[in-house]
Amino acid sequence: MHALTSLRFSLLATAALTLPLAALAQDADEIYTLDEIVVSGSLTPVAKSDTGATVETVDADESGNATQSVSDVLSTLPGVSMSRNGGVGASTTLRIRGLSSDYIGVRINGIDVTDASGSQVRYDFGGLLSYGASSIEVLKGSQSALYGSEAIAGLISIDTLSGEPGLSTTVEAGSYGTYSAGVSNKIENDTGSLAFTLSHFKTDGFSSQASNSEDDGFEETTLTFGLEQDVSDSITLGLTGLYRDSDLDYDAFDDVYATASHEEKGLRGYVRIAGDVVTHEISASMFNADRTYIADTNVWGVGFFPKDETDYTSRRKEFNYLGSTDLSALTTLTFGADYVEEKYSSASGAYGSSGGKSHTASLKGELLIEPTAGLNFSAALRYDDHSDFGEHISGRLAAAWEFAPEWTARAVLGTGFRAPSLYELFGPYGNSGLKEETSQSAEFGLERRFGDLGFVKGTLFYTEIDDRIDWGGSGYDQVEGTTVSKGVELSGQYTLSDAISLFGNYTYTSAKTEDVRAVRVPRHDLVVGVDAILSDRINGQLMVQHVADVLDGSEKLDDYTLFNASLSYDLTDKVQLYLRADNLTDEDYETAGGYNTPGRSAYLGLKASF
């Protein structure tokens, strides 16, 4: 722990020098309120001010427009970065505090949407668009005590159902032959609600590989829905679902044209029972993902990569129970059990067929205590019994202390694990002897609020992973040495006047295994901007992002600076016209070596609410 102690001292010094400057910054899209409720920070929803965990929140107004991806939105948050192999739809990896998508749990309306057929169980954010997102929460740090495997870096929870009642529509078009249209509606009364979001997106795109010039297009249709009904004073029934279907052109190899089709289907049903002493929730969910890849190698005249299909299927069934009771006015106990079945199969003319399945049974519990006003503790424990690697126990301790008016300190200690994926165990290069990866994480944060004007905060973070699984040249194996990701996050917002707000954040990340740096992880990531009310109908925003010191393999990618702007005009109180312009200076940059990124581009849209 000597390295962790040294890190804390050095980063505290950095924070002490930098925090006063950050007080001039404001994330104009994130409005801090003491009673804001977050659903991911504990097993039950809690006030954001009462959780020791670091949770970044994005609401419907912030989550972007119809042609903007979730990964683009989240990559401007402190501690979050993104790399993409081309344009929208191309393979995209999101990272939290230097740890990739392999270590991030992802839920959409409560459904686990990670793909069990991938080389690692993960979610590809390439085609996930932000249209219809009512809220997005990014929970950071090892969270296996709450969410089990894959939550070493944290969890991303997306909700499309909790928006305001009413009907809304959006149409948008712009650069690269891009257009999108969407409609969402929510109806509610005293006993229930019904909500849905439907959208379609299409772009001609641009070449994903820097060495090619042909356009790689992408098209996608997305549907989410949810309904909830009180059948009595104490019983509520609910059902949520999602469907996503996409087609992508991409460059498999030089001069090799390839297509990828992707279909996702998810469904979750639940019943909530409000007892006199204990509140119960029982749920069952399923998630299916199917991927098909076809590469045309006729240009080679050889069969190295056959033209026949390569298919992957992922199937997950999940059963959950969660109970909650107030032991006293200051103490809440939440407890539950999970059972998850996963299986995958693949079929390829080049690599043959493979498949596998596993199941995990889990018990979990969390104690929330408020011993005195302004001081909140959380203690969580989870037991997992995996069919392949055996038993594992994860824990988390978190505290939030408002030690003075407008000042809050937060601290978290957590452990986590990642089970070997089915592909790592049973795929063509699998290793059935793999054991789980384990992690420990610590963080300490300090926040200063300025009433309704804004806030400034800094967080030191440290995560280490042992027995990391990686490709070893001829198959998957445990990596020698400890992987460590550490750094500091600084963020703030400040309202200068009724018309002008400033926002900004900076993240320093050092991620490496022994002396080998992690790839595609920015060491420095800075976002600053201004949000302006130009008139009673016109609003504008200018944001600048600077990313520096990124390695991709042994090559260092060029540092880059992006200027993005947006402008909206309220035609009426129900209709809005907006313009978004990205990469105003037409910066030539890469987030992944050898892959193109968008140049200067603009998108015009129209929103209507009824």
C-alpha positions as CSV (number, residue, x, y, z in Angstrom):
1,M,0.0,0.0,0.0
2,H,3.0,2.3,0.0
3,A,2.3,3.2,-3.6
4,L,-1.2,4.0,-2.8
5,T,-0.1,6.3,0.1
6,S,2.4,8.1,-2.1
7,L,-0.3,8.5,-4.7
8,R,-2.7,10.1,-2.2
9,F,-0.2,12.6,-1.0
10,S,0.9,13.6,-4.5
11,L,-2.6,13.9,-5.8
12,L,-3.8,15.8,-2.8
13,A,-1.1,18.4,-3.5
14,T,-2.2,18.5,-7.1
15,A,-5.9,19.0,-6.0
16,A,-4.9,21.7,-3.5
17,L,-3.3,23.7,-6.4
18,T,-6.0,23.0,-8.9
19,L,-9.3,23.2,-7.1
20,P,-9.4,26.9,-6.7
21,L,-9.1,27.3,-10.4
22,A,-11.8,24.7,-11.0
23,A,-14.2,26.8,-8.9
24,L,-14.5,29.0,-12.0
25,A,-15.9,26.1,-14.0
26,Q,-19.4,24.8,-14.3
27,D,-20.9,21.8,-16.0
28,A,-23.9,23.7,-17.1
29,D,-25.7,20.5,-18.1
30,E,-25.5,19.0,-14.6
31,I,-27.5,20.9,-12.0
32,Y,-26.6,19.9,-8.5
33,T,-29.4,19.4,-6.0
34,L,-29.2,18.0,-2.5
35,D,-32.2,15.8,-3.0
36,E,-31.3,14.3,-6.4
37,I,-32.0,10.6,-6.3
38,V,-29.7,8.0,-7.9
39,V,-30.6,4.4,-8.4
40,S,-27.2,2.8,-9.0
41,G,-25.2,4.0,-5.9
42,S,-26.8,1.4,-3.6
43,L,-29.1,-1.5,-3.8
44,T,-32.0,0.9,-3.3
45,P,-32.4,4.5,-4.6
46,V,-30.7,7.1,-2.3
47,A,-30.1,10.8,-2.4
48,K,-27.0,11.7,-4.3
49,S,-25.8,13.8,-1.4
50,D,-26.0,10.8,0.9
51,T,-23.9,8.3,-1.0
52,G,-20.2,8.0,-0.6
53,A,-19.9,6.5,-4.1
54,T,-19.0,8.7,-7.1
55,V,-22.0,8.9,-9.4
56,E,-22.1,11.2,-12.5
57,T,-25.6,11.9,-13.8
58,V,-26.8,13.0,-17.2
59,D,-30.4,14.0,-17.7
60,A,-32.6,14.2,-20.8
61,D,-31.6,17.7,-21.7
62,E,-27.9,16.8,-21.5
63,S,-28.0,13.4,-23.2
64,G,-27.6,14.7,-26.7
65,N,-29.7,14.9,-29.8
66,A,-31.0,12.3,-32.2
67,T,-27.7,11.6,-34.0
68,Q,-25.4,11.8,-31.0
69,S,-24.1,8.6,-29.5
70,V,-24.1,7.8,-25.7
71,S,-20.3,7.2,-25.9
72,D,-19.8,10.8,-27.2
73,V,-21.9,12.2,-24.4
74,L,-20.3,10.2,-21.6
75,S,-16.7,10.8,-22.8
76,T,-17.0,14.4,-21.7
77,L,-17.6,13.4,-18.1
78,P,-14.7,13.3,-15.6
79,G,-13.0,9.9,-15.5
80,V,-14.7,8.6,-18.7
81,S,-12.9,8.2,-22.1
82,M,-13.8,6.5,-25.4
83,S,-12.1,5.0,-28.4
84,R,-13.9,4.0,-31.6
85,N,-12.8,2.1,-34.7
86,G,-14.4,4.6,-37.2
87,G,-17.7,6.4,-37.1
88,V,-21.0,5.9,-35.3
89,G,-21.8,2.2,-35.2
90,A,-18.2,1.0,-35.3
91,S,-16.7,-1.0,-32.5
92,T,-16.5,1.4,-29.5
93,T,-14.8,0.9,-26.1
94,L,-15.8,3.1,-23.1
95,R,-13.3,3.4,-20.2
96,I,-13.9,4.4,-16.7
97,R,-10.8,5.6,-14.8
98,G,-8.6,3.8,-17.4
99,L,-10.4,0.4,-17.3
100,S,-12.1,-0.8,-20.4
101,S,-15.6,-2.0,-21.2
102,D,-14.6,-5.5,-19.9
103,Y,-14.9,-4.1,-16.4
104,I,-18.1,-2.0,-16.8
105,G,-21.6,-3.4,-16.1
106,V,-24.3,-1.9,-18.3
107,R,-28.1,-1.8,-17.6
108,I,-30.8,-0.4,-19.8
109,N,-34.1,-0.1,-17.9
110,G,-32.8,-2.6,-15.4
111,I,-31.8,-5.2,-18.1
112,D,-28.2,-6.4,-18.2
113,V,-27.3,-5.8,-21.9
114,T,-23.7,-7.0,-21.9
115,D,-22.9,-9.6,-24.6
116,A,-21.9,-13.0,-23.3
117,S,-20.7,-14.1,-26.7
118,G,-17.8,-11.6,-26.9
119,S,-14.2,-12.4,-26.3
120,Q,-15.0,-10.7,-22.9
121,V,-18.5,-10.1,-21.5
122,R,-18.9,-6.5,-22.4
123,Y,-21.2,-4.0,-24.1
124,D,-20.2,-2.4,-27.4
125,F,-21.3,1.2,-27.3
126,G,-20.7,1.8,-31.0
127,G,-24.4,1.9,-32.1
128,L,-26.1,3.1,-28.9
129,L,-27.6,6.5,-29.5
130,S,-28.7,8.9,-26.8
131,Y,-32.1,9.7,-28.2
132,G,-34.8,8.9,-25.7
133,A,-32.5,8.6,-22.6
134,S,-34.3,10.1,-19.7
135,S,-31.3,9.8,-17.5
136,I,-27.9,8.1,-17.5
137,E,-25.9,7.3,-14.3
138,V,-22.2,6.4,-14.3
139,L,-21.2,4.7,-11.0
140,K,-17.4,4.5,-10.6
141,G,-15.1,2.2,-8.7
142,S,-15.3,-1.6,-7.9
143,Q,-19.0,-2.3,-7.4
144,S,-19.1,-6.1,-7.5
145,A,-20.6,-6.0,-4.0
146,L,-23.7,-4.6,-5.6
147,Y,-23.6,-5.9,-9.2
148,G,-21.3,-9.0,-9.3
149,S,-18.9,-9.7,-12.1
150,E,-17.8,-7.1,-14.7
151,A,-18.3,-4.2,-12.3
152,I,-14.6,-3.6,-11.4
153,A,-14.6,-0.2,-13.0
154,G,-18.2,0.6,-12.3
155,L,-21.7,0.6,-13.8
156,I,-23.5,2.5,-16.4
157,S,-27.3,2.6,-15.9
158,I,-29.5,4.1,-18.7
159,D,-33.2,4.9,-18.2
160,T,-35.5,5.7,-21.1
161,L,-38.8,5.5,-19.2
162,S,-38.8,8.1,-16.4
163,G,-39.3,11.2,-18.5
164,E,-42.1,13.7,-18.2
165,P,-45.5,12.7,-19.5
166,G,-46.4,13.7,-23.0
167,L,-45.6,13.0,-26.7
168,S,-42.4,14.3,-28.3
169,T,-40.9,13.9,-31.8
170,T,-37.5,14.7,-33.2
171,V,-36.1,14.8,-36.7
172,E,-32.4,15.6,-37.5
173,A,-30.1,15.6,-40.5
174,G,-26.6,16.6,-41.2
175,S,-23.1,15.7,-42.4
176,Y,-22.1,12.3,-43.9
177,G,-25.6,11.8,-45.2
178,T,-26.9,11.4,-41.7
179,Y,-30.5,11.5,-40.7
180,S,-32.5,10.4,-37.7
181,A,-36.1,10.5,-36.5
182,G,-37.7,9.5,-33.2
183,V,-40.9,9.6,-31.3
184,S,-41.5,9.0,-27.6
185,N,-44.6,9.1,-25.5
186,K,-45.5,8.7,-21.8
187,I,-49.0,8.4,-20.4
188,E,-49.6,8.2,-16.6
189,N,-52.3,8.4,-14.1
190,D,-52.7,7.8,-10.4
191,T,-52.3,4.0,-10.7
192,G,-49.9,3.4,-13.6
193,S,-47.9,4.5,-16.6
194,L,-47.1,3.5,-20.1
195,A,-44.0,4.8,-22.0
196,F,-42.2,4.0,-25.2
197,T,-39.4,5.4,-27.4
198,L,-38.9,4.5,-31.1
199,S,-36.1,5.9,-33.3
200,H,-34.4,5.2,-36.6
201,F,-30.9,6.4,-37.6
202,K,-29.0,6.2,-40.9
203,T,-25.7,7.5,-42.1
204,D,-23.5,7.1,-45.1
205,G,-20.5,7.5,-42.8
206,F,-16.9,7.7,-43.8
207,S,-14.1,5.1,-44.2
208,S,-13.4,3.5,-40.8
209,Q,-9.8,2.7,-41.7
210,A,-7.4,5.6,-42.3
211,S,-5.8,3.7,-45.2
212,N,-9.1,3.4,-47.2
213,S,-11.4,6.0,-48.8
214,E,-14.8,4.3,-49.3
215,D,-17.7,5.2,-47.0
216,D,-18.8,2.8,-44.2
217,G,-22.5,3.3,-43.5
218,F,-24.6,2.4,-40.5
219,E,-28.3,2.0,-40.0
220,E,-30.2,1.2,-36.8
221,T,-33.7,1.0,-35.4
222,T,-34.3,1.1,-31.6
223,L,-37.4,0.5,-29.5
224,T,-37.8,0.6,-25.7
225,F,-41.0,0.4,-23.7
226,G,-42.3,0.1,-20.2
227,L,-45.6,-0.2,-18.4
228,E,-46.4,-0.2,-14.7
229,Q,-49.7,-0.8,-13.0
230,D,-50.8,-0.7,-9.3
231,V,-53.2,-3.7,-8.9
232,S,-53.8,-2.9,-5.3
233,D,-52.6,-0.5,-2.6
234,S,-49.6,-2.7,-2.0
235,I,-48.9,-4.6,-5.2
236,T,-47.4,-3.1,-8.4
237,L,-46.7,-5.0,-11.7
238,G,-44.3,-3.8,-14.3
239,L,-42.8,-4.8,-17.7
240,T,-40.0,-3.3,-19.6
241,G,-38.5,-4.2,-23.0
242,L,-36.0,-3.2,-25.6
243,Y,-35.2,-4.0,-29.2
244,R,-32.3,-2.8,-31.3
245,D,-31.4,-3.9,-34.9
246,S,-28.5,-2.5,-36.8
247,D,-26.4,-3.0,-40.0
248,L,-22.8,-1.7,-40.3
249,D,-20.3,-1.5,-43.1
250,Y,-16.7,-1.7,-42.0
251,D,-13.1,-2.5,-43.1
252,A,-12.1,-5.9,-41.9
253,F,-8.6,-5.7,-43.5
254,D,-7.1,-3.6,-46.2
255,D,-9.2,-3.7,-49.3
256,V,-11.7,-6.1,-47.6
257,Y,-15.3,-5.0,-47.5
258,A,-17.3,-6.4,-44.6
259,T,-20.7,-6.0,-43.0
260,A,-21.9,-6.6,-39.5
261,S,-25.5,-7.2,-38.4
262,H,-26.5,-6.9,-34.8
263,E,-29.8,-7.6,-33.1
264,E,-30.6,-7.2,-29.4
265,K,-33.8,-8.2,-27.6
266,G,-34.5,-7.8,-23.9
267,L,-37.5,-8.1,-21.6
268,R,-37.9,-7.7,-17.8
269,G,-41.0,-8.3,-15.7
270,Y,-41.3,-7.4,-12.0
271,V,-43.7,-7.3,-9.1
272,R,-43.2,-4.9,-6.1
273,I,-45.0,-5.7,-2.8
274,A,-45.1,-3.0,-0.1
275,G,-45.4,-5.0,3.1
276,D,-46.0,-3.6,6.6
277,V,-42.4,-4.2,7.5
278,V,-40.5,-5.4,4.4
279,T,-40.8,-4.1,0.8
280,H,-40.2,-6.8,-1.8
281,E,-39.3,-6.8,-5.5
282,I,-39.3,-10.0,-7.6
283,S,-38.1,-9.8,-11.2
284,A,-37.2,-12.0,-14.1
285,S,-35.4,-10.9,-17.3
286,M,-33.9,-12.1,-20.5
287,F,-31.5,-10.7,-23.0
288,N,-30.6,-12.1,-26.4
289,A,-27.8,-10.7,-28.7
290,D,-27.1,-12.0,-32.2
291,R,-24.2,-10.8,-34.3
292,T,-23.4,-11.8,-37.9
293,Y,-20.2,-10.8,-39.8
294,I,-19.6,-11.3,-43.6
295,A,-16.3,-10.4,-45.3
296,D,-16.0,-10.3,-49.1
297,T,-12.5,-11.5,-50.0
298,N,-13.0,-11.9,-53.7
299,V,-10.5,-9.1,-54.2
300,W,-7.8,-11.5,-52.9
301,G,-8.9,-14.6,-54.8
302,V,-8.0,-16.7,-51.8
303,G,-9.9,-18.3,-48.9
304,F,-7.9,-17.0,-45.9
305,F,-11.0,-15.3,-44.5
306,P,-14.0,-17.1,-46.1
307,K,-17.0,-15.1,-47.3
308,D,-19.4,-17.4,-45.4
309,E,-20.9,-16.0,-42.3
310,T,-19.5,-15.8,-38.8
311,D,-22.3,-15.9,-36.3
312,Y,-22.3,-15.2,-32.5
313,T,-25.3,-15.8,-30.2
314,S,-25.6,-14.7,-26.6
315,R,-28.4,-15.7,-24.2
316,R,-29.0,-14.6,-20.7
317,K,-31.8,-15.4,-18.2
318,E,-31.8,-13.7,-14.8
319,F,-34.0,-14.0,-11.7
320,N,-33.8,-11.5,-8.8
321,Y,-35.2,-10.9,-5.4
322,L,-34.7,-7.7,-3.4
323,G,-36.1,-6.9,0.0
324,S,-35.7,-3.8,2.1
325,T,-36.7,-2.9,5.6
326,D,-36.1,0.0,8.0
327,L,-34.5,-1.3,11.1
328,S,-34.8,2.1,12.7
329,A,-35.4,5.7,11.7
330,L,-31.7,5.9,10.8
331,T,-30.9,2.4,9.6
332,T,-32.1,0.5,6.4
333,L,-31.2,-3.1,5.5
334,T,-31.5,-4.3,1.9
335,F,-31.0,-7.9,1.0
336,G,-31.5,-10.1,-2.0
337,A,-30.6,-13.1,-4.2
338,D,-29.8,-13.4,-7.9
339,Y,-29.6,-16.3,-10.3
340,V,-28.1,-15.8,-13.7
341,E,-27.7,-18.3,-16.6
342,E,-25.6,-17.4,-19.6
343,K,-24.7,-19.3,-22.8
344,Y,-23.1,-18.5,-26.1
345,S,-22.4,-20.2,-29.4
346,S,-20.3,-19.2,-32.5
347,A,-20.0,-20.6,-36.0
348,S,-17.4,-19.6,-38.4
349,G,-16.0,-21.1,-41.7
350,A,-12.6,-19.9,-40.7
351,Y,-12.5,-21.0,-37.0
352,G,-15.2,-23.7,-36.7
353,S,-17.8,-23.7,-34.0
354,S,-17.7,-23.3,-30.3
355,G,-20.0,-22.7,-27.4
356,G,-20.4,-22.9,-23.6
357,K,-22.7,-22.0,-20.7
358,S,-22.5,-21.1,-17.0
359,H,-24.7,-20.1,-14.1
360,T,-24.2,-18.0,-11.0
361,A,-26.1,-18.0,-7.8
362,S,-25.7,-14.9,-5.5
363,L,-26.7,-13.5,-2.1
364,K,-26.3,-9.8,-1.4
365,G,-27.0,-7.3,1.4
366,E,-26.4,-3.7,2.2
367,L,-26.7,-1.7,5.5
368,L,-27.4,2.0,5.2
369,I,-26.8,4.0,8.4
370,E,-27.2,7.7,9.3
371,P,-25.8,7.9,12.8
372,T,-26.1,11.7,12.8
373,A,-27.4,14.4,10.5
374,G,-24.9,14.8,7.5
375,L,-23.1,11.5,8.1
376,N,-24.1,8.5,6.0
377,F,-22.4,5.0,6.0
378,S,-23.0,2.1,3.6
379,A,-21.7,-1.5,4.1
380,A,-22.4,-4.0,1.3
381,L,-21.5,-7.7,1.0
382,R,-22.1,-10.2,-1.8
383,Y,-21.5,-13.9,-2.2
384,D,-21.3,-15.4,-5.7
385,D,-21.1,-19.1,-6.6
386,H,-20.1,-19.5,-10.2
387,S,-20.4,-22.8,-12.0
388,D,-16.9,-22.7,-13.5
389,F,-14.6,-20.9,-11.1
390,G,-16.3,-21.4,-7.8
391,E,-17.1,-19.0,-4.9
392,H,-16.2,-15.3,-4.4
393,I,-17.1,-12.7,-1.8
394,S,-17.1,-9.0,-2.6
395,G,-17.5,-6.1,-0.2
396,R,-17.8,-2.3,-0.2
397,L,-17.6,0.4,2.5
398,A,-18.7,3.9,1.6
399,A,-19.2,7.1,3.6
400,A,-20.4,10.6,3.0
401,W,-19.8,13.3,5.6
402,E,-21.0,16.9,5.4
403,F,-18.5,18.1,8.0
404,A,-19.2,21.8,7.5
405,P,-21.9,23.8,5.7
406,E,-21.5,23.3,1.9
407,W,-18.6,20.9,2.4
408,T,-18.8,17.1,1.9
409,A,-16.1,14.4,2.1
410,R,-16.6,11.0,0.5
411,A,-14.6,7.8,0.8
412,V,-15.0,4.3,-0.6
413,L,-13.2,1.0,-0.2
414,G,-14.3,-1.8,-2.5
415,T,-13.4,-5.2,-3.9
416,G,-14.5,-6.7,-7.2
417,F,-14.0,-9.6,-9.6
418,R,-14.4,-10.5,-13.2
419,A,-15.4,-14.1,-14.1
420,P,-13.7,-15.5,-17.1
421,S,-15.9,-15.1,-20.1
422,L,-17.4,-18.1,-21.8
423,Y,-15.3,-17.3,-24.9
424,E,-12.1,-17.2,-22.8
425,L,-13.1,-20.5,-21.3
426,F,-14.6,-22.4,-24.2
427,G,-13.7,-20.5,-27.4
428,P,-11.3,-21.7,-30.1
429,Y,-8.4,-20.4,-28.0
430,G,-10.1,-20.9,-24.6
431,N,-8.5,-22.0,-21.4
432,S,-10.8,-23.9,-19.0
433,G,-8.2,-23.5,-16.2
434,L,-8.7,-19.7,-15.9
435,K,-9.7,-18.3,-12.6
436,E,-11.5,-15.0,-11.8
437,E,-9.7,-11.7,-11.8
438,T,-9.9,-9.8,-8.5
439,S,-9.7,-6.1,-7.7
440,Q,-9.4,-3.7,-4.9
441,S,-10.3,0.0,-5.2
442,A,-10.1,3.1,-3.0
443,E,-11.2,6.7,-3.5
444,F,-11.5,9.9,-1.6
445,G,-13.4,12.9,-2.6
446,L,-14.0,16.4,-1.4
447,E,-16.8,18.7,-2.6
448,R,-17.5,22.4,-2.0
449,R,-20.9,23.8,-2.9
450,F,-21.7,27.4,-3.5
451,G,-25.4,27.4,-2.8
452,D,-27.4,27.4,-6.0
453,L,-24.5,28.9,-8.0
454,G,-22.5,25.7,-8.5
455,F,-19.8,23.4,-7.0
456,V,-16.2,22.3,-7.2
457,K,-15.0,18.8,-6.3
458,G,-12.0,16.6,-6.6
459,T,-11.6,12.8,-6.3
460,L,-8.5,10.7,-5.9
461,F,-8.9,7.1,-7.2
462,Y,-6.9,3.9,-7.1
463,T,-7.8,0.4,-8.5
464,E,-5.6,-2.6,-8.8
465,I,-6.4,-5.9,-10.6
466,D,-4.7,-9.2,-10.0
467,D,-4.8,-12.3,-12.3
468,R,-5.9,-10.2,-15.2
469,I,-6.9,-12.3,-18.2
470,D,-5.5,-11.4,-21.6
471,W,-4.5,-12.8,-25.0
472,G,-1.1,-14.5,-24.7
473,G,-0.3,-15.0,-28.4
474,S,-1.7,-18.5,-28.7
475,G,-4.6,-18.3,-26.3
476,Y,-6.0,-16.7,-23.2
477,D,-4.1,-16.8,-19.9
478,Q,-3.6,-15.0,-16.6
479,V,-1.2,-12.0,-16.8
480,E,1.7,-11.8,-14.4
481,G,1.9,-8.8,-12.2
482,T,-0.7,-6.3,-10.9
483,T,-2.6,-3.9,-13.1
484,V,-3.0,-0.5,-11.5
485,S,-5.1,2.5,-12.5
486,K,-4.8,5.6,-10.4
487,G,-5.3,9.3,-10.8
488,V,-7.4,12.4,-9.9
489,E,-10.7,13.8,-11.2
490,L,-11.5,17.5,-10.8
491,S,-14.8,19.1,-11.9
492,G,-16.9,22.1,-11.3
493,Q,-19.6,24.4,-12.4
494,Y,-20.4,28.1,-11.6
495,T,-23.2,30.4,-12.6
496,L,-21.7,33.8,-13.4
497,S,-25.1,35.5,-14.1
498,D,-28.6,34.7,-15.1
499,A,-27.3,34.3,-18.7
500,I,-23.8,32.8,-18.4
501,S,-22.6,29.6,-16.8
502,L,-19.2,28.0,-16.9
503,F,-18.4,24.3,-16.7
504,G,-15.3,22.1,-16.8
505,N,-13.5,19.0,-15.6
506,Y,-10.0,17.5,-15.8
507,T,-8.9,13.9,-15.3
508,Y,-5.3,12.6,-14.9
509,T,-5.0,8.8,-15.3
510,S,-2.1,6.5,-15.0
511,A,-3.0,2.9,-16.0
512,K,-0.4,0.2,-16.4
513,T,0.5,-3.4,-15.7
514,E,4.0,-3.4,-14.1
515,D,5.8,-0.9,-16.4
516,V,3.6,-1.4,-19.5
517,R,1.0,1.3,-20.0
518,A,-2.6,0.5,-20.9
519,V,-3.5,1.3,-24.5
520,R,-5.9,4.0,-25.6
521,V,-6.1,5.6,-22.1
522,P,-5.6,9.3,-22.1
523,R,-3.2,10.5,-19.4
524,H,-4.7,14.0,-19.6
525,D,-8.3,14.7,-20.4
526,L,-9.6,18.3,-20.1
527,V,-13.1,19.7,-20.8
528,V,-14.1,23.4,-20.5
529,G,-17.0,25.3,-21.8
530,V,-19.6,28.0,-21.5
531,D,-23.4,27.8,-21.6
532,A,-25.2,31.0,-22.5
533,I,-28.8,32.2,-22.6
534,L,-28.6,34.6,-25.5
535,S,-32.3,35.7,-25.4
536,D,-35.6,34.5,-24.1
537,R,-35.7,32.0,-27.0
538,I,-32.0,31.3,-27.9
539,N,-29.5,29.2,-26.0
540,G,-26.0,28.3,-27.0
541,Q,-23.1,26.3,-25.7
542,L,-19.4,26.1,-26.6
543,M,-17.3,23.2,-25.4
544,V,-13.6,22.5,-25.8
545,Q,-12.0,19.1,-25.1
546,H,-8.3,18.5,-25.0
547,V,-6.9,14.9,-24.9
548,A,-3.2,14.2,-24.5
549,D,-0.6,11.4,-24.0
550,V,-2.4,8.4,-25.4
551,L,-0.6,5.2,-26.4
552,D,-1.9,2.6,-28.9
553,G,0.5,-0.3,-28.7
554,S,4.0,1.1,-28.9
555,E,2.8,4.2,-30.8
556,K,1.8,7.4,-29.3
557,L,-1.3,9.0,-30.8
558,D,-1.2,12.7,-31.5
559,D,-2.7,15.0,-28.9
560,Y,-5.9,16.7,-30.1
561,T,-8.3,19.5,-29.2
562,L,-11.9,19.6,-30.3
563,F,-14.2,22.6,-30.4
564,N,-17.9,21.7,-30.3
565,A,-20.9,24.1,-30.3
566,S,-24.6,24.0,-30.2
567,L,-27.4,26.6,-30.7
568,S,-31.2,26.2,-30.0
569,Y,-34.1,28.4,-30.9
570,D,-37.6,28.1,-29.4
571,L,-40.0,28.6,-32.3
572,T,-42.8,28.2,-29.8
573,D,-43.1,26.9,-26.3
574,K,-43.5,23.4,-27.8
575,V,-41.2,23.5,-30.9
576,Q,-37.5,23.9,-30.9
577,L,-35.0,24.3,-33.8
578,Y,-31.4,23.3,-33.0
579,L,-28.0,23.2,-34.6
580,R,-25.0,21.2,-33.5
581,A,-21.5,21.6,-34.9
582,D,-18.7,19.3,-34.0
583,N,-15.0,19.6,-34.5
584,L,-15.2,23.2,-35.7
585,T,-11.5,23.4,-36.5
586,D,-11.6,20.2,-38.6
587,E,-9.0,18.6,-36.3
588,D,-7.4,15.4,-37.8
589,Y,-7.2,13.0,-34.9
590,E,-7.5,9.4,-33.8
591,T,-8.9,7.7,-30.7
592,A,-7.7,4.3,-32.0
593,G,-4.5,4.0,-34.2
594,G,-5.3,3.6,-37.9
595,Y,-9.0,4.5,-37.7
596,N,-10.6,7.7,-38.9
597,T,-12.8,10.1,-36.8
598,P,-15.3,12.7,-37.9
599,G,-14.0,15.9,-39.4
600,R,-15.9,19.2,-39.2
601,S,-19.6,18.3,-39.2
602,A,-23.0,19.9,-38.5
603,Y,-26.5,18.7,-37.7
604,L,-29.8,20.5,-37.9
605,G,-32.8,19.2,-35.9
606,L,-36.4,20.0,-34.9
607,K,-38.0,18.9,-31.7
608,A,-41.7,19.1,-30.9
609,S,-43.5,18.3,-27.6
610,F,-47.2,17.9,-27.0
